[in-house]
């Protein structure tokens, strides 16, 4: 019989799971005593590694002072204010403000709502259409599911959000055609700088710059989904800085706390904020019980402090270079059919017909946890992973693929 816990992205009939009980930097242990190198950062997010004592201390100190209190009008707390100040200072957005929530899925749904309501407040209620890209993963709430470019993730959930359409992920002509077909109705375009869950597909700076021009020409907001790329993963605080293209909104989660507490949010620029401020009587009717949760914000502040102190943005560049070099060598010797990625997010392309899930499971038995996506194995390790651990990850990957 399956257990009482109904797992995410798993067969409800499954009865066997690897029970992870302890972590230390880039290492994990299960309840049977087996140890693993975490080569995917749990789920694309553990920048500072597992088991950091000072994170535990910061969380405990805040809980013992004030675990949290609602930040709905008329309340706030100093941790929420401080984390908003910190995140806005790291972002490339001018005159930024930060909306806080509890996950990447919530951040995407919020950004979609903000795009539409800001268009109304700016005097353009007809602008409601949101365009996203094939292969995009934007969380699993109803808005994000509607925005997804992964068809299987939409099956079985009934009618999704109207006015949300997908276009070919890399074809700017397809995007331009969709914009033209919805002339005067475009609220926003949403794009991941790197499509992670869709298979690790990096965008080009040129493509993202063209999206910026399209939005400017049509009075639309450009939204970057940076739930994976945000907070150091590309060697910059945000993918927008890596690619040199500045959006109007950035969604974030994951790396902002390295997973020690659940935090997400939306960074809005001055254009969006001016629309929301255009009518002093306007009341923003969205938010979450745990928006601005004090203990969660304490974790974020400590996580960002550690990242700055340990120069983990520079480390991301080093880690990414080591992985890229290894995948290139495996491609050159014929083990892989290619590789793709950027920063410290990479994927190795498997030989035709090789099952990624089988490769992943065999790697796990050899003590390395990576992510299986059809056709590729993805790598996004904690930025504190050592060079020796990276060598082991690549060696195990190579030997499993070569063994067929």
Secondary structure by P-SEA (a helix, b strand, c coil): ccccccccccccccccccccccccccbbbcccccccccccccccccccccccaaaaaaaaaaaacccccccccccccaaaaaaaaaaaaaccccbbbbbbbccaaaaaaaaaaaaaaaaaaaccccccbbbbbccccccccaaaaaaccccccccccccccccccccccccaaaaaaaaaaacccccbbbbbccccccccccccaaaaaaaaaaaaaccbbbbbccccccccccccccccccccccccbbbbccccccccbbbbbbbbcaaaaaaaaccccccccccccccccaaaaaaaaaaaaaaaaaaaaaaaaaaaaaaaaaaaaaaaaccccccccccccccccccccccaaaaaaaaaaacbbbbbccccccccccccccaaaaaaaaaaaaaaaaac
